[in-house]
């Protein structure tokens, strides 16, 4: 039997991606128009810059990957902390931990919370009836593998990447995307991937109420312990 030849469009996309340039992303969409985004990669020596943009007809908005994640919300990026702001965030985080009624999406944007998430916070779930991350992963795989093997899967509200790392490490899926509204959680996810010597997958900051994903582009979605 002869060897199947990849479609010319697939070959072209691979070459453009390798050499730098723009190619239409098969999953990510504009949070404004819902149209597919064009993924652009610029190579300058050892430096690689990645960004996504709307089509020129839709305004040509650009969403840059900051080296950890791409922000596909319509809001501005979270401000960088100085030492005074960092101290305030620690105090705020401690106060919020003691006030469960305040839990919400702003709660998880606090860098202190993202730091503590896998250092005791998530472990509390076990004491409240959750089966634990290993058992949760087994259950996820039992649902994902029959229909999503080799396809794109999304870990929505990925937090610090507890499940994202397991999905990526399974080697069963063509593309794993981690998404969260919290910039701090996405930074923690990227840090933990690198700390585990794993390739950081596509990480996206987005609002689940305005999910920047193309219709029909995801084979499976996980949203565990999500609010």
Rosetta blueprint (number, residue, H / E / L):
1 X L
2 X L
3 X L
4 X L
5 X L
6 X L
7 X L
8 X H
9 X H
10 X H
11 X H
12 X H
13 X H
14 X H
15 X H
16 X H
17 X H
18 X H
19 X H
20 X L
21 X E
22 X E
23 X E
24 X E
25 X E
26 X E
27 X E
28 X E
29 X E
30 X L
31 X L
32 X L
33 X L
34 X L
35 X L
36 X E
37 X E
38 X E
39 X E
40 X E
41 X E
42 X E
43 X E
44 X E
45 X L
46 X L
47 X E
48 X E
49 X E
50 X E
51 X E
52 X E
53 X E
54 X L
55 X L
56 X H
57 X H
58 X H
59 X L
60 X L
61 X L
62 X E
63 X E
64 X E
65 X E
66 X L
67 X L
68 X L
69 X L
70 X E
71 X E
72 X L
73 X L
74 X L
75 X L
76 X L
77 X L
78 X L
79 X L
80 X L
81 X L
82 X L
83 X H
84 X H
85 X H
86 X H
87 X H
88 X H
89 X H
90 X H
91 X H
92 X H
93 X H
94 X H
95 X H
96 X H
97 X H
98 X L
99 X L
100 X H
101 X H
102 X H
103 X L
104 X L
105 X L
106 X L
107 X H
108 X H
109 X H
110 X L
111 X H
112 X H
113 X H
114 X H
115 X H
116 X H
117 X H
118 X H
119 X H
120 X H
121 X H
122 X L
123 X L
124 X H
125 X H
126 X H
127 X H
128 X L
129 X L
130 X L
131 X L
132 X L
133 X H
134 X H
135 X H
136 X H
137 X H
138 X H
139 X H
140 X H
141 X H
142 X H
143 X H
144 X H
145 X H
146 X H
147 X H
148 X H
149 X L
150 X L
151 X L
152 X E
153 X E
154 X E
155 X E
156 X E
157 X L
158 X L
159 X L
160 X L
161 X L
162 X H
163 X H
164 X H
165 X H
166 X H
167 X H
168 X H
169 X H
170 X H
171 X L
172 X L
173 X L
174 X L
175 X E
176 X E
177 X E
178 X E
179 X E
180 X E
181 X L
182 X L
183 X H
184 X H
185 X H
186 X H
187 X H
188 X H
189 X H
190 X H
191 X H
192 X H
193 X H
194 X H
195 X H
196 X L
197 X L
198 X L
199 X L
200 X L
201 X L
202 X E
203 X E
204 X E
205 X E
206 X L
207 X L
208 X H
209 X H
210 X H
211 X L
212 X L
213 X E
214 X L
215 X L
216 X L
217 X L
218 X L
219 X L
220 X E
221 X E
222 X E
223 X L
224 X L
225 X L
226 X L
227 X L
